[in-house]
Amino acid sequence: MARVLLINGGSEGHINPTLGVVQELIRRGEEVVYFTMEPFRDRVEPTGADVITYDAGKFIEALSAGKVSPWSLNPWGQVAGLLRTADIVIPSFLEQTKGKQFDYIIHDSKFGCGHLIAQTLDLPAINSCTSFAFQRNNFDHFQDHLSRRFTEDMNELAQQEFQQQVTHVQAKYNVRVESTYEVFFNPAPLTLVYTSKHFQPDGESFDESYKFVGPSVASRSHGQFDFSHVDLDNLIYISLGTVAGQAIDFYKLCFEAFATTKYTVILSIGRQTQIEELGDIPANFAVYNYVPQLEVLQHAKVFITHGGMNSTSEGLYYGVPLIVIPQQSIDQPVIARRVAEIGAGIHLNQEDLMAGELREATRQVLEDPSFKQVCMDVRDSFREAGGYDRAVEEIFAFKQSLGITK
Protein backbone atom coordinates (compact mmCIF):
# COMPACT_ATOMS: atom_id res chain seq x y z
CA MET A 1 0.00 0.00 0.00
CA ALA A 2 1.39 3.38 -1.04
CA ARG A 3 0.37 6.61 0.63
CA VAL A 4 -0.88 9.13 -1.94
CA LEU A 5 -1.23 12.85 -1.42
CA LEU A 6 -3.92 14.47 -3.55
CA ILE A 7 -4.00 18.27 -3.41
CA ASN A 8 -6.78 20.30 -4.96
CA GLY A 9 -8.40 23.71 -5.05
CA GLY A 10 -11.98 24.48 -4.15
CA SER A 11 -14.52 24.02 -6.92
CA GLU A 12 -16.76 21.15 -7.89
CA GLY A 13 -15.37 21.22 -11.42
CA HIS A 14 -11.94 20.29 -10.08
CA ILE A 15 -13.06 18.06 -7.20
CA ASN A 16 -15.70 15.89 -8.88
CA PRO A 17 -13.48 14.30 -11.57
CA THR A 18 -11.09 13.07 -8.88
CA LEU A 19 -13.68 11.33 -6.71
CA GLY A 20 -13.94 8.17 -8.81
CA VAL A 21 -10.15 8.05 -9.09
CA VAL A 22 -9.78 8.27 -5.31
CA GLN A 23 -12.39 5.57 -4.72
CA GLU A 24 -10.65 3.25 -7.16
CA LEU A 25 -7.19 3.93 -5.71
CA ILE A 26 -8.49 3.05 -2.26
CA ARG A 27 -10.27 -0.05 -3.55
CA ARG A 28 -6.94 -1.21 -4.99
CA GLY A 29 -5.17 -0.74 -1.68
CA GLU A 30 -3.74 2.79 -1.75
CA GLU A 31 -4.03 5.14 1.23
CA VAL A 32 -5.15 8.57 0.05
CA VAL A 33 -4.71 11.82 1.95
CA TYR A 34 -6.82 14.50 0.25
CA PHE A 35 -5.89 18.15 0.90
CA THR A 36 -8.53 20.69 -0.14
CA MET A 37 -10.72 23.52 1.13
CA GLU A 38 -12.82 22.84 4.22
CA PRO A 39 -16.19 23.34 2.45
CA PHE A 40 -15.43 20.29 0.28
CA ARG A 41 -14.76 17.91 3.16
CA ASP A 42 -18.26 16.42 2.93
CA ARG A 43 -17.84 15.87 -0.81
CA VAL A 44 -14.53 13.99 -0.46
CA GLU A 45 -14.84 12.00 2.78
CA PRO A 46 -17.34 9.43 1.39
CA THR A 47 -14.58 8.19 -0.96
CA GLY A 48 -12.69 6.85 2.06
CA ALA A 49 -9.85 9.36 1.81
CA ASP A 50 -8.31 10.98 4.89
CA VAL A 51 -9.32 14.63 4.37
CA ILE A 52 -7.24 17.54 5.63
CA THR A 53 -8.15 21.10 4.77
CA TYR A 54 -7.03 24.70 4.52
CA ASP A 55 -9.02 27.84 5.23
CA ALA A 56 -11.12 28.82 2.20
CA GLY A 57 -11.66 32.40 3.37
CA LYS A 58 -7.97 33.08 3.91
CA PHE A 59 -7.17 31.43 0.57
CA ILE A 60 -9.58 33.66 -1.36
CA GLU A 61 -8.37 36.73 0.53
CA ALA A 62 -4.77 35.96 -0.44
CA LEU A 63 -5.73 35.16 -4.02
CA SER A 64 -7.39 38.54 -4.52
CA ALA A 65 -5.10 40.73 -2.39
CA GLY A 66 -2.95 42.13 -5.20
CA LYS A 67 -3.20 45.43 -7.01
CA VAL A 68 -4.34 43.60 -10.14
CA SER A 69 -7.19 41.29 -9.12
CA PRO A 70 -7.17 37.76 -10.54
CA TRP A 71 -10.92 38.13 -11.06
CA SER A 72 -10.15 40.65 -13.81
CA LEU A 73 -8.87 37.66 -15.84
CA ASN A 74 -5.54 39.39 -16.35
CA PRO A 75 -3.25 36.34 -16.77
CA TRP A 76 -0.36 37.93 -14.86
CA GLY A 77 -2.74 38.88 -12.06
CA GLN A 78 -4.01 35.32 -11.90
CA VAL A 79 -0.60 33.69 -11.53
CA ALA A 80 0.47 36.30 -8.97
CA GLY A 81 -2.70 35.50 -7.02
CA LEU A 82 -2.01 31.78 -7.14
CA LEU A 83 1.49 32.33 -5.76
CA ARG A 84 0.15 34.53 -2.95
CA THR A 85 -1.89 31.59 -1.69
CA ALA A 86 1.30 29.66 -0.93
CA ASP A 87 1.55 31.36 2.46
CA ILE A 88 -1.91 30.05 3.33
CA VAL A 89 -1.67 26.58 1.86
CA ILE A 90 1.91 25.36 2.40
CA PRO A 91 2.33 26.12 6.14
CA SER A 92 -1.12 24.61 6.83
CA PHE A 93 -0.23 21.48 4.92
CA LEU A 94 3.18 21.04 6.55
CA GLU A 95 1.71 21.48 10.04
CA GLN A 96 -1.06 18.93 9.49
CA THR A 97 1.18 16.29 7.90
CA LYS A 98 4.13 16.58 10.24
CA GLY A 99 5.76 13.15 10.54
CA LYS A 100 3.82 11.64 7.61
CA GLN A 101 5.59 10.25 4.56
CA PHE A 102 4.08 10.11 1.09
CA ASP A 103 5.08 8.00 -1.91
CA TYR A 104 3.72 10.24 -4.66
CA ILE A 105 1.49 13.28 -5.18
CA ILE A 106 -1.42 13.99 -7.50
CA HIS A 107 -2.02 17.72 -7.83
CA ASP A 108 -4.62 19.73 -9.70
CA SER A 109 -3.43 21.43 -12.88
CA LYS A 110 -4.88 24.84 -11.91
CA PHE A 111 -3.69 24.89 -8.31
CA GLY A 112 -0.18 26.34 -8.19
CA CYS A 113 0.59 25.16 -4.66
CA GLY A 114 0.39 21.52 -5.77
CA HIS A 115 3.51 21.85 -7.89
CA LEU A 116 5.24 23.78 -5.10
CA ILE A 117 4.42 21.15 -2.47
CA ALA A 118 5.69 18.40 -4.79
CA GLN A 119 9.01 20.27 -4.89
CA THR A 120 9.00 20.89 -1.14
CA LEU A 121 8.52 17.17 -0.41
CA ASP A 122 10.64 16.01 -3.38
CA LEU A 123 7.84 13.70 -4.50
CA PRO A 124 7.08 12.11 -7.88
CA ALA A 125 4.15 14.12 -9.25
CA ILE A 126 1.08 13.44 -11.37
CA ASN A 127 -0.90 16.33 -12.82
CA SER A 128 -4.72 16.08 -12.66
CA CYS A 129 -6.06 18.20 -15.54
CA THR A 130 -9.79 18.80 -15.32
CA SER A 131 -10.00 21.17 -18.30
CA PHE A 132 -8.30 21.17 -21.70
CA ALA A 133 -4.58 20.53 -21.55
CA PHE A 134 -2.18 23.25 -22.66
CA GLN A 135 1.35 22.79 -23.93
CA ARG A 136 3.92 25.46 -23.18
CA ASN A 137 3.96 27.10 -26.62
CA ASN A 138 0.15 27.23 -26.80
CA PHE A 139 -0.08 28.69 -23.32
CA ASP A 140 2.43 31.44 -24.11
CA HIS A 141 0.35 32.40 -27.14
CA PHE A 142 -2.86 32.27 -25.09
CA GLN A 143 -1.36 34.42 -22.33
CA ASP A 144 -0.22 37.00 -24.85
CA HIS A 145 -3.71 37.04 -26.40
CA LEU A 146 -5.39 37.60 -23.01
CA SER A 147 -2.89 40.29 -22.03
CA ARG A 148 -3.93 42.41 -25.02
CA ARG A 149 -7.29 43.03 -23.36
CA PHE A 150 -5.56 45.11 -20.69
CA THR A 151 -3.59 48.34 -20.71
CA GLU A 152 0.18 48.28 -20.85
CA ASP A 153 0.32 49.83 -17.38
CA MET A 154 -1.94 47.17 -15.89
CA ASN A 155 0.05 44.34 -17.47
CA GLU A 156 3.31 45.86 -16.23
CA LEU A 157 1.94 46.20 -12.70
CA ALA A 158 0.70 42.61 -12.71
CA GLN A 159 4.05 41.35 -14.02
CA GLN A 160 5.82 43.18 -11.22
CA GLU A 161 3.52 41.54 -8.67
CA PHE A 162 4.20 38.15 -10.21
CA GLN A 163 7.98 38.64 -10.02
CA GLN A 164 7.71 39.81 -6.39
CA GLN A 165 5.76 36.69 -5.50
CA VAL A 166 8.24 34.46 -7.33
CA THR A 167 11.12 35.94 -5.33
CA HIS A 168 9.21 35.55 -2.06
CA VAL A 169 8.06 31.96 -2.64
CA GLN A 170 11.43 30.74 -3.88
CA ALA A 171 13.24 32.17 -0.86
CA LYS A 172 10.71 31.02 1.75
CA TYR A 173 10.01 27.49 0.53
CA ASN A 174 13.22 26.59 -1.33
CA VAL A 175 11.43 25.93 -4.62
CA ARG A 176 11.89 27.01 -8.21
CA VAL A 177 9.29 28.95 -10.21
CA GLU A 178 10.50 29.28 -13.77
CA SER A 179 7.44 30.48 -15.69
CA THR A 180 3.80 31.49 -15.52
CA TYR A 181 3.00 28.25 -17.35
CA GLU A 182 4.46 26.33 -14.43
CA VAL A 183 2.21 28.16 -11.95
CA PHE A 184 -0.89 27.98 -14.11
CA PHE A 185 -0.68 24.39 -15.38
CA ASN A 186 1.60 22.57 -12.95
CA PRO A 187 3.39 20.34 -15.48
CA ALA A 188 4.45 16.89 -14.28
CA PRO A 189 5.98 13.71 -15.77
CA LEU A 190 2.45 12.28 -16.07
CA THR A 191 -0.68 14.32 -16.80
CA LEU A 192 -4.13 12.78 -16.56
CA VAL A 193 -6.55 14.71 -18.79
CA TYR A 194 -10.24 14.10 -18.11
CA THR A 195 -11.34 14.30 -21.71
CA SER A 196 -10.69 12.39 -24.92
CA LYS A 197 -8.18 13.18 -27.65
CA HIS A 198 -11.21 13.59 -29.91
CA PHE A 199 -12.59 16.49 -27.87
CA GLN A 200 -9.23 18.02 -26.84
CA PRO A 201 -8.14 20.72 -29.33
CA ASP A 202 -5.12 19.42 -31.30
CA GLY A 203 -5.34 16.21 -29.29
CA GLU A 204 -2.94 14.30 -31.51
CA SER A 205 -0.14 16.82 -30.87
CA PHE A 206 0.39 15.73 -27.24
CA ASP A 207 3.16 13.31 -26.32
CA GLU A 208 2.79 10.12 -24.27
CA SER A 209 3.18 11.92 -20.94
CA TYR A 210 -0.41 13.10 -21.44
CA LYS A 211 -3.01 10.39 -20.89
CA PHE A 212 -6.48 11.29 -22.14
CA VAL A 213 -8.59 9.15 -19.82
CA GLY A 214 -11.97 10.71 -20.53
CA PRO A 215 -14.39 12.17 -17.98
CA SER A 216 -14.23 10.54 -14.57
CA VAL A 217 -17.98 10.23 -14.06
CA ALA A 218 -18.71 8.61 -10.71
CA SER A 219 -22.15 8.28 -9.14
CA ARG A 220 -23.10 11.15 -6.84
CA SER A 221 -26.03 9.98 -4.77
CA HIS A 222 -28.40 12.74 -3.65
CA GLY A 223 -31.62 10.76 -3.42
CA GLN A 224 -34.15 9.90 -6.12
CA PHE A 225 -35.23 12.81 -8.35
CA ASP A 226 -38.94 13.00 -9.11
CA PHE A 227 -39.54 13.03 -12.89
CA SER A 228 -43.28 12.37 -12.63
CA HIS A 229 -44.13 15.98 -13.57
CA VAL A 230 -41.66 16.13 -16.46
CA ASP A 231 -42.33 15.63 -20.17
CA LEU A 232 -39.22 13.59 -20.90
CA ASP A 233 -39.73 13.88 -24.68
CA ASN A 234 -39.31 17.68 -24.58
CA LEU A 235 -36.95 18.28 -21.65
CA ILE A 236 -34.57 21.26 -21.56
CA TYR A 237 -32.07 21.43 -18.70
CA ILE A 238 -30.52 24.80 -17.77
CA SER A 239 -27.70 25.35 -15.28
CA LEU A 240 -24.89 27.88 -14.96
CA GLY A 241 -23.02 25.67 -12.48
CA THR A 242 -23.00 25.30 -8.72
CA VAL A 243 -20.64 28.24 -8.13
CA ALA A 244 -22.46 30.73 -10.34
CA GLY A 245 -23.30 34.06 -8.78
CA GLN A 246 -26.69 35.63 -9.11
CA ALA A 247 -27.95 35.57 -12.71
CA ILE A 248 -31.55 36.61 -12.21
CA ASP A 249 -31.76 38.55 -15.49
CA PHE A 250 -30.59 35.47 -17.40
CA TYR A 251 -33.09 33.19 -15.67
CA LYS A 252 -35.89 35.62 -16.51
CA LEU A 253 -34.66 35.65 -20.10
CA CYS A 254 -35.08 31.87 -20.10
CA PHE A 255 -38.64 32.30 -18.81
CA GLU A 256 -39.34 34.64 -21.71
CA ALA A 257 -37.72 32.30 -24.23
CA PHE A 258 -39.55 29.10 -23.28
CA ALA A 259 -42.71 30.01 -21.31
CA THR A 260 -45.08 29.59 -24.25
CA THR A 261 -43.37 26.58 -25.85
CA LYS A 262 -44.01 22.83 -25.69
CA TYR A 263 -40.86 22.25 -23.64
CA THR A 264 -40.57 21.28 -20.00
CA VAL A 265 -37.63 23.14 -18.46
CA ILE A 266 -35.66 22.09 -15.38
CA LEU A 267 -33.73 25.13 -14.18
CA SER A 268 -31.00 24.80 -11.54
CA ILE A 269 -30.10 28.25 -10.16
CA GLY A 270 -27.43 27.40 -7.58
CA ARG A 271 -27.46 28.34 -3.94
CA GLN A 272 -26.60 32.04 -4.28
CA THR A 273 -30.01 32.91 -5.74
CA GLN A 274 -33.28 32.40 -3.91
CA ILE A 275 -36.19 31.02 -5.92
CA GLU A 276 -38.47 33.74 -4.53
CA GLU A 277 -36.29 36.38 -6.23
CA LEU A 278 -37.37 35.14 -9.67
CA GLY A 279 -40.95 36.32 -9.34
CA ASP A 280 -43.65 34.49 -11.34
CA ILE A 281 -42.36 31.18 -12.69
CA PRO A 282 -43.97 29.82 -15.89
CA ALA A 283 -46.00 26.64 -15.49
CA ASN A 284 -43.67 24.59 -17.70
CA PHE A 285 -40.60 25.41 -15.53
CA ALA A 286 -39.40 23.46 -12.49
CA VAL A 287 -36.86 25.59 -10.60
CA TYR A 288 -34.45 24.23 -7.98
CA ASN A 289 -31.40 25.47 -6.12
CA TYR A 290 -29.78 22.10 -6.82
CA VAL A 291 -30.57 19.03 -8.92
CA PRO A 292 -28.71 15.72 -9.37
CA GLN A 293 -27.18 16.73 -12.69
CA LEU A 294 -26.09 13.28 -13.87
CA GLU A 295 -29.60 11.95 -13.38
CA VAL A 296 -31.25 14.86 -15.21
CA LEU A 297 -28.79 14.71 -18.11
CA GLN A 298 -29.76 11.12 -18.81
CA HIS A 299 -33.20 12.45 -19.84
CA ALA A 300 -32.47 15.94 -21.20
CA LYS A 301 -32.79 16.67 -24.92
CA VAL A 302 -30.65 19.82 -24.75
CA PHE A 303 -28.43 21.30 -22.04
CA ILE A 304 -28.06 25.08 -21.73
CA THR A 305 -24.83 25.54 -19.78
CA HIS A 306 -22.12 28.04 -18.81
CA GLY A 307 -19.52 25.79 -20.42
CA GLY A 308 -17.57 24.65 -17.39
CA MET A 309 -15.52 21.59 -18.30
CA ASN A 310 -17.25 19.42 -15.73
CA SER A 311 -20.77 20.26 -16.91
CA THR A 312 -19.82 20.17 -20.59
CA SER A 313 -18.19 16.77 -20.22
CA GLU A 314 -21.13 15.36 -18.29
CA GLY A 315 -23.57 16.60 -20.92
CA LEU A 316 -21.54 15.07 -23.74
CA TYR A 317 -20.98 11.86 -21.73
CA TYR A 318 -24.72 11.31 -22.06
CA GLY A 319 -24.85 12.50 -25.67
CA VAL A 320 -26.81 15.70 -24.94
CA PRO A 321 -26.45 18.61 -27.43
CA LEU A 322 -25.36 21.88 -25.83
CA ILE A 323 -26.13 25.57 -25.89
CA VAL A 324 -23.04 27.11 -24.29
CA ILE A 325 -23.26 30.61 -22.78
CA PRO A 326 -19.91 31.35 -21.08
CA GLN A 327 -19.74 33.39 -17.90
CA GLN A 328 -16.64 35.19 -16.59
CA SER A 329 -13.90 32.59 -16.85
CA ILE A 330 -10.80 31.91 -18.91
CA ASP A 331 -11.77 28.30 -19.63
CA GLN A 332 -15.42 28.64 -20.57
CA PRO A 333 -15.09 30.62 -23.85
CA VAL A 334 -12.43 28.13 -25.01
CA ILE A 335 -14.73 25.21 -24.25
CA ALA A 336 -17.70 26.96 -25.89
CA ARG A 337 -15.71 27.53 -29.07
CA ARG A 338 -14.64 23.87 -29.13
CA VAL A 339 -18.23 22.67 -28.74
CA ALA A 340 -19.32 24.85 -31.67
CA GLU A 341 -16.25 23.95 -33.74
CA ILE A 342 -16.98 20.22 -33.71
CA GLY A 343 -20.74 20.70 -34.09
CA ALA A 344 -21.82 19.42 -30.66
CA GLY A 345 -23.84 22.56 -29.97
CA ILE A 346 -24.07 26.33 -30.36
CA HIS A 347 -22.00 29.03 -28.64
CA LEU A 348 -23.93 32.15 -27.59
CA ASN A 349 -22.67 35.30 -25.89
CA GLN A 350 -24.66 36.38 -22.85
CA GLU A 351 -24.08 40.07 -23.55
CA ASP A 352 -27.09 41.41 -25.48
CA LEU A 353 -28.61 37.91 -25.73
CA MET A 354 -32.31 38.07 -26.65
CA ALA A 355 -35.00 35.55 -25.74
CA GLY A 356 -35.78 34.89 -29.39
CA GLU A 357 -32.13 34.15 -30.16
CA LEU A 358 -31.95 31.62 -27.32
CA ARG A 359 -35.22 30.00 -28.38
CA GLU A 360 -34.12 29.76 -32.03
CA ALA A 361 -30.72 28.27 -31.12
CA THR A 362 -32.47 25.66 -29.00
CA ARG A 363 -34.91 24.81 -31.80
CA GLN A 364 -32.00 24.44 -34.22
CA VAL A 365 -30.07 22.10 -31.94
CA LEU A 366 -33.15 19.98 -31.25
CA GLU A 367 -34.30 19.69 -34.86
CA ASP A 368 -30.97 19.25 -36.68
CA PRO A 369 -29.91 15.60 -36.16
CA SER A 370 -26.26 16.39 -36.92
CA PHE A 371 -25.84 17.93 -33.46
CA LYS A 372 -27.04 14.76 -31.77
CA GLN A 373 -24.82 12.58 -33.97
CA VAL A 374 -21.69 14.60 -33.12
CA CYS A 375 -22.55 14.37 -29.42
CA MET A 376 -22.94 10.61 -29.68
CA ASP A 377 -19.51 10.40 -31.35
CA VAL A 378 -17.97 12.43 -28.52
CA ARG A 379 -19.82 10.28 -25.99
CA ASP A 380 -18.31 7.15 -27.54
CA SER A 381 -14.82 8.69 -27.43
CA PHE A 382 -15.30 9.53 -23.75
CA ARG A 383 -16.40 6.03 -22.81
CA GLU A 384 -13.68 4.35 -24.85
CA ALA A 385 -11.07 6.51 -23.07
CA GLY A 386 -11.74 4.59 -19.88
CA GLY A 387 -12.62 7.11 -17.15
CA TYR A 388 -11.37 6.66 -13.60
CA ASP A 389 -10.48 2.98 -14.17
CA ARG A 390 -8.08 3.99 -16.94
CA ALA A 391 -6.73 6.85 -14.81
CA VAL A 392 -5.81 4.43 -12.02
CA GLU A 393 -4.20 2.04 -14.51
CA GLU A 394 -2.00 4.90 -15.71
CA ILE A 395 -1.15 5.86 -12.11
CA PHE A 396 -0.08 2.31 -11.31
CA ALA A 397 1.99 2.09 -14.49
CA PHE A 398 3.68 5.35 -13.46
CA LYS A 399 4.37 3.93 -10.00
CA GLN A 400 5.91 0.83 -11.54
CA SER A 401 8.15 2.89 -13.81
CA LEU A 402 9.51 4.65 -10.71
CA GLY A 403 10.05 1.41 -8.79
CA ILE A 404 7.35 2.18 -6.21
CA THR A 405 6.34 -1.33 -5.20
CA LYS A 406 4.10 -0.66 -2.21
N, C-alpha and C positions, 0 to 999 in steps of 0.2 A: 504494500500500500504506500503510495506516494502522497505527500501533503502538497496540495495545490493552493496557491493564492490567486483568487480572482478579484480584480479591482475594477470598479466601475463608477461612473457618474450617477446622476440622479434623474433619469427620465425613463418612462416605460419603453420608449423606442430602443433604448440601449440595454435595459434590464431584461425585457421579455425574451429576446432571442437567445439569451444565455441560460434560461431556466431549464430547458430540455437538456442542454449540454451538461449542466451541473447534475441533474438527476441521473443522467446516464453515466457520468464519471463516478458518482457515488455507488450506483448499482454495480459497477465493475470494480469496486474496491478502493477507489481513491478517497482521501479525506480532503474536503474542500473548505477553505476559509474564504468567505465572501465579504469584501470590504466595500461598503457603499454608504449612501446617505441614510440617516435614521428613518425617514419616512418610508423607505422601501424594505425595511426589515420584514414586515408582514408578507410582502410579495416573495421574498427569497427564502425565508425560513422553512416553508413547506417542502422545499427540495431536499432538505436534510443537511444543508450546509451550515457550518458554524458562522453566524453573521456577526461582524463587528462593523461599527459605523463611525462616521464623522458628522460634525454639526452642519446641517444644510444651510442654516441662516448665516453662519460665519463664512461658509464657502461662497455663497452668493454675494455677500458683502465684499469679500476679497476680490471676487471675479469682476465686480463692477466698480471698484474703488478708483480706477485710473482716471486720468484727464480725458481720455478717449474711451468712452464706454464700449464694451464688447457688444452691447445690444444694438449699437449703430451699424453692425455688420462690417465695420472696418476690419480687414483681416489682421492688420498689425495690432489693433486694439484687442482683438479676440485672443491672439497668442500671448500678449502681455497679460491679459486677464487670467488665462489658464496658468501661467507661471506664478502669478500672485497667489493662487490657491495653494501652492506648495507649502506655505507656512501654516496653513490650516490642516492640510491632509497628511503630510509626511510626519510631523511630530506626533499627531494623534495615532497614526498607524504604528510607529515605532514603540510608543508607550504601551499600546494594547497587545502587541505581539512580542514583547520582551521575553527572551528565552526560547521562543519558538523558531524552528527551522523549517524552511520550505524547500521543495525540490524543483519546482518551476512556477512561473507566474503566467497568468492569462490576463492581459489588460485591454481595456476598451480603446479603440482607435482614436476616439475624440476626447480622451481624458489624459491630459499631459502628464499628470502625476504618476500614471501607471508606468510609463517609460522611465521616469526618474527613480521610482522605487525599485524597478528592476535593476537599474545601475547601482543604487545604494546597497542592495542585497546581493549583487553580483549573481543574479539568477538567469537561467535560460528563459527566454520570453516568447510568448505567443500573442499575436495581435488579434483581437476580436473586433471585426469590422462590420458594423451593423448598417452602414450605408454603402454607397458605391465606393469602390477602392480608387485611390489616386496614386499614380506613380509620380516620382519627384518632378520630372519635366512638365507633366500636365498640371501639377499643383502650382508650380512657379508661374505658369501662364495664367492659371485661374486666379491666383493672388494678384497678379498684375492687373487683370481685368477688373477685379473688384475694387482695387485701389483707385482706379480712374473715376469712381463715383464720388470721391472725396477730394477736398482741396489739397493742394500741395502742403500747406501749413499743417493741416490735420494729419496727413500721412507722416510728415516729418515728426510731429509731436508723438504720434503713436509708435513710430520706429524708435524714438529715443526712450520711451517707456519700456519697450521690448528689450532694448539693449541693457537698460538699468536692471531689469528683472533677471536677465541672463547672468549678468555679473553677480548679482546677489545670490541666486540659486546655486550657481557653480561654486561659489566660495563657501556657502553655508552647508551644502550637502555633498560636496566632493563629487559632483557629476559633470558631465559635458552636455552642453546644448549647442548644437552646431548649425541649426537652421530652424526657420518657422515650420517647415515641413515636418521636422522631427517632433515639434511640440503639438502640431495639429493632427498628425496621423500616426504617430507612435510606431514607426516601422520596426519590424522584428524578423527573425529568421523564418518564422512561419506566420502567415496571415490567413485567418479563417474569414471568408467573406460570405455573408448570409444572403447571397443571391446566386443566380446561375450565370455562366459565361454568356448565355443567350441574352439576358437582360442587362448585364453590365456593359456600359459603353466601351467599345474597343476591347471586349473581353479576351480575344485571342492574343492580345499584345502582352499579357501578363506572364511572367515566368512561373516556374513550378513552386516557388515559395508562396504563391497565392493559391489557396484551395477554395474554389467556389462550391460551397457545400449546400447552397440553397437556403431558403428560410427555415429557421428552427421553430417550427410551429408545434408547441406543446399545449395540451389541454389546460385551460384555465377555468376551473369549476367555480361558478357563481350562482348555482341553482338553475332550475329549469325555467327558460323564458317562455312566456305565454304567447303563442302565435294564433290563438283561436280567433282573434279579432282582425287578423291580417289577411289580405288578399295576396297570397303567395305568388300568383301569376303576374302581378303588377306591382312588385315591391321595390321601392327606392329606399336606399339607406344613406343617411347624411351624417357625417361626423367630421369635425375639425380637430379631433384628437383629444386625449384626456388632459393635456396641459394647456389647451387653448384658453386664452383670456376671453373676456366678454366679446361676443360677436352678435349682439342683438339685432343690429341692422341687417346682417347677413341672414339670420334665421327668419326675419320678417320678409326678406326678399324671397326666401324659399317658400314661405306661405303664399306669397303673391304668385309665384311661378306655378305652383302645383295644386292650389286650393280647389280649382274647378276642373281638375283632370280626373281620369279614371284611376290614377295611381294611389296606392297606399304608401305613406311615407313614415318610416321610423327615423326620428331625429334625435341624436345624442348630443347634448349641449355641454357636457362637462360639468364640473362641480363649481366653477366660478360664476356661473349664471344661474339664477333662480328661475324656475319655470313660470312663476307668477309675473316675472318681468316681461314676458313675451306678449301679454295681453290675450286677446281672443285667438284661440288655436283652431284652425280649420278641422272639420269633422274627419277628414281622411288622414290626419297627422296623429301619430303617437309620439309624444315627447318625453324623454327621460334624461336624467342627469348622467346615467351610465347604463349601457347595455352590454351583454356578453357578445362582443364583436364577432368572434369566430362562429358562434351559433347563428347570428343574423346573416353573416356573409354567405352561409351555405344556402340561403333562400333568396338573397337579394338578386335583382336583375340588373341593377346599376348601383355603383357606389360613388357618391359625391364626397370627395375627401380633400384634405389640405395637402396631401402628397408627402406626408412623413413616410420614411422607408418602411417602417413597421406596418402601418396601415396599408400602404400600397402593395407590399409583398403579400399581406394576408388576403387582400382582395383578389390579387392575381392567382394566389395559391388555390382559390376556389373558382377561378375562371370568370370573375365578375368584371365586366367593362367599367371603366373609370371616367369620371369627370374630375379633373384635378384643378383645384383653386388654391395655389400656394399662399401661405401666410408669410410672416416675417421670419425668414430662415435662409441660411446659405444653401442647405441641401434641397429644400422643397422645389424651387424653380428648376433645378437640374433634373430632379426626378420627374417633374411634370413634363419637361421637354422630352425626356426619354420615352415616357408613356405615349406621348403624341407621335414621336418619331417612328416608333415601331407599329403604331396603329392599334394600341390597346385601349385607347380612350382619347379624350379631348382635353386640352390645356386651356383654361380660362383665367383671365386676370380679374382679381376681385375689384380693383379700382374701376369705377364707372360701369360695373356689371349690372345689366338690366334683367328683370325677371323674364322677359321674353327670350333673351339670349340664352339664359340658363335652361329654360323649358325647351327651346329648339335644339340645343346641344344634347339634352337628355333624349329627346325624341330620335335624333340622328343615331345616337349610340345604340338605342334599343332596337331600331328598325333596320339598321345596316348590319347584316350578319358577319361582315368581315371583322368587326370589332370583337365579337364573341369568339371567332375562330382564332384570332391572334392571341387573345387571352387564354384560350385553351392550349395553344402551343407553348406560351410562357408557363402555364400551370404544369404542363408535362415536363418542361425543362427544370422547373423547381423540384418536382417530385423525384425525377431521375438523379438530381444532384445529391440527394441522400439525407439532407436535414441534420438533426443533431446526432443521429447514429454515425453518419459519415464524418461529422466534425470530431467525434470522439475517436474514431479510427485514425484520423490524421494526427490527433494529439498523441495517441499511443505510438504511432509510427515515429513521430518526432522524438518522443521519450527514448525509444529504442535506438534511434540514430545517435543520441547523446550518451548512451550507456546507462540510462536510468532504469534500473531493473526492479525497483520496488513495486 
